[in-house]
């Protein structure tokens, strides 16, 4: 399934918050563009659970 269908979010662009609107306007001229997250400073750890092994086929 991973070889046939696009199961990801596509292309990601990380920009400063002050540049977000300009960058999204530009990209939206060519492709649909959506904001999917925000990077914030915090005290919590990032924990990955139930992730697939994308590099190796078993």
Secondary structure, DSSP 8 states (H G I E B T S, - for coil): -TTTS--S--------GGGHHHHHHHHHTTS-----------S------S----S---
